Structure formats: C-alpha cells, structure tokens
Amino acid sequence: QVQLVESGGGLVQPGGSLRLSCAASGNTASNYAMGWFRQIPAKEREFVAAIGWNGLNTKYSESAKGRFTISRDNAQNTMYLQMTSLKPEDTADYYCASKRTDGPYYYTDAASYDYWGQGTQVTVSS
C-alpha cells in the first residue's frame, strides 16, 4: 500500500504561480510512475502531467505544456508540480497518483493508476 498526500494548493491571481507537492509513504520501495490529474465538479478527472520512476520521462497535457513542470525527488518520496502563468481555467482539485511499474514509463490514463491522494484545491481568481 502507498499513501499519497498532496499539499500546496490555494488561491492565486491569474498569472501567478503555485507549487504542489505529493508526499508518498508506505511501501515506496518499488518503482512507481506518478502523475497529476485535476477535476472540477461534474467533469471527469483530467490528466495534467506524468513522470516515470527515474524522473527523466515526462508527459504533459496540452494545457499544461510550457507552463507546468513535473518533477520528483525519490530520496524524499515526493513529487512536485510547479505551475506558472496560472489561468482561471486551471481552477480545480488537483490529485496525485502512483502506479507500480517495471520500467521508466509514464501513464496518462487515470485508470492505470493504483493509488490516489485526497486532492488539493487550486483556485485562480482575481
């Protein structure tokens, strides 16, 4: 079992920045791919960014590309999402997820992931 806890959400003005963190605990000895998703009420969870276990392979949604950066620190069992140039349409609950993997792959499909955090709210508004 892996437990994931997100932090770093909050209220930010358009054009501002936030850094989300996802701390993993439990059985973190295996290699895990990780990802960030977001969701607004009445809509499906949307892929934002993903990263392979070695931190080298990354993938972004079109809306995140060029503005968000995903990274991880395996020594600290923590993943990050640096978000810049935030827009009101980035407002959502952000979730981190992890999936045990046997290679440095990333996954963009929410159904692929085994573990999820409880989410952190991001509101972009003036």
Protein Blocks (a to p, Z undefined) as FASTA:
>chain_A
ZZdddehiacddehiacddddddehjfkbccddddddddehiacddfbdcdfkomaccdd
fklgokaccdddfklopacdddehiafklgccddddddddfbfcdcfbfklpmbdcebja
ddddZZ
